[in-house]
Amino acid sequence: MSSGGFSNADTGSKTADPYTQKNLEEPSLKEKVEDLQSFVDKSKFCLMTTMTGQGIFASRCMAVAAREDNVDFIFHANSESGKTDDLHEHSEVNLGFLNNSGEWASIAGKATVETDREKVHKYYSPALKAWIGDLGDGKHDGGPDDPRVVVIKVKSKTAQYATARRTAIGGAIEVAKGIVTGEAPSVQKLRHLSEEELQQARK
């Protein structure tokens, strides 16, 4: 039985979650960080979950513009959008990445909206013009000096992710074997990065 959480089973001395036990990995910090970076870079798009002023969770598709300090993430935004209002009220966010192979990453962090033009220029992409729009007044043109163009930086607090340990065919064979034997399949590298580990990775 678990203590203090939700449990619906008493499995005695046997683990109630063999999948997690079989797939959980604890390699070097360097490997964990590099694999997370590689997965995020390949995925590019994520759902950023914020909390509105009314206390409701809201998720939006966002494209990662860049990484900073190895484990922190940069996004472009329009300062007049709802997400910047949410972050003004609640800075805690979650970034959820997922691909069609079932690999995923969940990163909890603290977001800041940065208006410094030097930083905006550093990460600016001409493609933003299509999203921000040109209002035709010579100032709000979607360019790097448009005051609406801001950067959201998410400083990661914790991260957990699962990437494929095997090819798609190898994974299917492992799952099929598990159906027959009842043994949890070993198909993913399930990993966790603590706040302390992420801090070390920034050095």
N, C-alpha and C positions, 0 to 999 in steps of 0.2 A: 504493500500500500504506500502511496506517496503521502508526505506530510505537508499539509498546508495548501495543496493544489487540488485540481480535479483528478479523480481517478475513478474508473468504473470496473476495476479488476484487481484481484489479489492473486498474483502469480508466484507467491512464495519467494524462493531464492532465485528463480529464473527471471531474466530481464523481460519486461512487458513490451519493450520496443526494440526487438532484435535488429530491425533495419538500421536504425540509428547507430546501434552498437557496432554493427558489421561495417558500416560505411564511414564512421567518424574517423578522421585522420588528424594526427598532430605532428606534421613535419616541421622543418625549420621555419622560423618567422620569414626568412627571405623567400622561401618557396611559397608559403601561403600568400604573401603580399604579391609576388610576381604572378601567381595564377589568378588572383583576384583582378589585378590590373589588366591582364590579358583578356579575361572574360568580359570585363566592362568595356575595354577598347573595341572588342569584336561586336558586342551587343549594341553599343552606342546609345540606344533609346531605353528609357526607363519610365516607370510611373513614379512621380514625386508626390508623396502624400503629405498634405498639410492639414492643419486644423483651422477652420473658419472662426470668425469672431463669435459665432453662435454655438461653437463647440462641436461642429460636425466635421468629420473627416472628408477631405476632397482629394482626389488623385488626378493628375494631369500627365499626359505624355510629354516628356522632355528629352532633348538630345544633349548628351554630354559634349560640351565645347572643348574642355581640356581637363587635365589633372594638375593639381598643385601638391607639392610636398609628398609625392607618391600616392597618398591615400585620400586626398581631398578633391572635391569635384567642382567644376565651374560650369555654369549654365548661363545662357543669354535670357533676358526677359524684357518685357515692356513694363516700365514703372507704373503704368496706369492699369495694369491687369489685376485680376482678383488674387492671384498668387502672392503678389507683393503686399496686398492688404492683409492676407492671412499671416504672412511672415512678420508683419508689423505687430500682430497680436500674439502669435505663438511661433517661436523660432525653431522648435523641434520638428524635424521632418524624417521621413523614411523614403529611401530610394529602392524600388523593386525592379530587378532585371530578370527577364525570362526569355528563353529561346524555345524553338519548336522541338528541341531534343530533350526538354525537361530540365536543362541546366538553369540554375537561378542564383541570384544574389540578393540579399536584403541588407541594406546599410542604414543604420540609424545615425543621425547627426544633427548638428545645429547649423542653421542657415543664416547668412547675413546678406542683405541687399547692398551692393557696393556701387556707388555712383562716380567714383574717382575716374576721371576721363583717361588717365594714363593706363589704368587697368582695362577700361572699356576698349581703348585703342589696341591694346595688346591682344585681346581675344576677339576683336570684331571680325565679322564675316560679311561680305557683300550680300549674301543670301538673306540677311536679316531685313533688308529693304522690303522684300516681299511680305514678310510677316508684320513688320512695324508699320509700313505704309508711309507715303509722302503726302503731307497735308497741304503742300503747295505754298507754305508761308515763308520758305527760305530757312527755317529753323528746325521744324519737325519734318525732316526729310528721310528718316530711317538710316541716316549715316552715323558715323562714330561720334559725332558731336551733337546728335539729337539727344536732348536731355531725357527722353523716354527710354533710350537704350541703356540698360543697366546690366550688371552681372550679379548672379546669385552664386555665392560660394557656400558649399556644404562641407563643413568640417566633420569628418567621420568620428563617431563615438564608439560604435561597435559594428562589426560586420560578420555575417555568416553567409556561406555560399556552398553550392554543390555543383561540381563539374564532372563530366563523364570520365570514368576510370577505363572504360572499354569503348570499342567501336559500337555503332548501332546494332550490328549483327551479333557481336559478342555479348552486348547487354541483353538482347532478346533471348539468346541461348541461356544466359545466366538466370533470367526471370523464369523462363520455361522450366529450367531445372529446379528452381525454387518452388514452382507450383507442384511439381511431382514429389519433391522431398520434404516440402514444408520448411526448408531452410531459407532465411532471408538472403536475397541476392546481393552480391557485392558489385554494384554497378556505378557508384558515384564516389567522388572525393568530397565528403561532407566536412566542412571546416568552420572554425569560429575564430574571430580576431577580437580580442578584448580592447578596452580603451587604453590599457597600458601598452599593449603590443602595437597599436596604431601610433601611439606617441613615439615609441622607439623607431617605427618605420619612417617617421618624419625627419629623423636626425640625419 
